[in-house]
Amino acid sequence: MTPPKGVLLLGVQGCGKSLIAKAIASEWNLPLLKFDLGKVFGGFVGESEANIRKALNIAEAVSPSILWIDEIEKGLSGVASSGMTDSGTTARVFGTMLTWMQEKEKPVFVIATANNIEQLPPELLRKGRFDEIFFVDLPGFNSRKEIWEIHLTKRLGNRRYEDVNFDLDRLSKESIGYSGAEIEEAINEALYTAYNQDREVKLDDIIKSLKNTYPLSKVMAESINNLRRWAKIRARLASEEEEESIMAPTEKIPKLKQEIANPFID
């Protein structure tokens, strides 16, 4: 059996792509190496190329290991214009990494995360470099319920969330379209409210903080809906939960600069 080479995790911001990399390392009981592509590039001629080879040699030296490249599209953002802006340095670094991913013999499992797959070169996405592209969507009802339980138990210390009458089903219904990061921040805001009033946090505090929050699924509704449609055909869904619809605003609203440049938006 050929050992797996790696996966690319594409998805909505704040939905746990980076956490998945840490969970895989914990489940497999392997060292997790975070690869910061920005630190590869140096100011001297040939320094960047030497740095990428050194980093990859370190990953092989501690193998079997997991190499985690977070937000890979940002580290490779200059590949398209490399020949005109940096004398081809970014392109050579990228080529070295591509060759290593294809030809590596040591058991180094590569996990890359990305928010905007349209910024990635097509040669990085083909089979042989990544075994699979997974789309990490917004959490469904059951997933949100588990997220609420985890964070409430963590924040309340030794007390159980049942003791302060938190209705997990209601919280999950009230937080449709919220990512895990946004759920955590809603709890933090509710705790600050209760602390300022010198009392215990209540369910109403969390509901109020949810209503005062504009999640990314509302701010970038068109972009997320189009990304979902793309992922249904060209990626593998990371969750088996049924997708919950996100209502795009009916009125015409101004678009941000990054929305105008997004090819997923009609």
Buried (B, 14 or more C-beta within 10 A) or exposed (E): EEEEBBBBBBBBBBBBBBEBBBEBBEEEEBEBBEBEBEEBBEEEEEEBBEBBBEBBEBBBEEBBBBBBBBBBBBBBBBBEEBEEEBEBBBBBBBBBBBEBBEEBEBBBBBBBBBBBBEBBEEEBBEEEBBBBBBBBBBBBBEBBBEBBBEBBEEBBEEEEBEEEEBBBEEBBEBBBBBBBBBBBBBBEBBBEBBEEEEEEBBBEBBBBBBEEBEBBBBEBBBBBBBBBEBBEEEBEBBBEBEEBEBEBEEEEEEEEEEBEEBEBBE
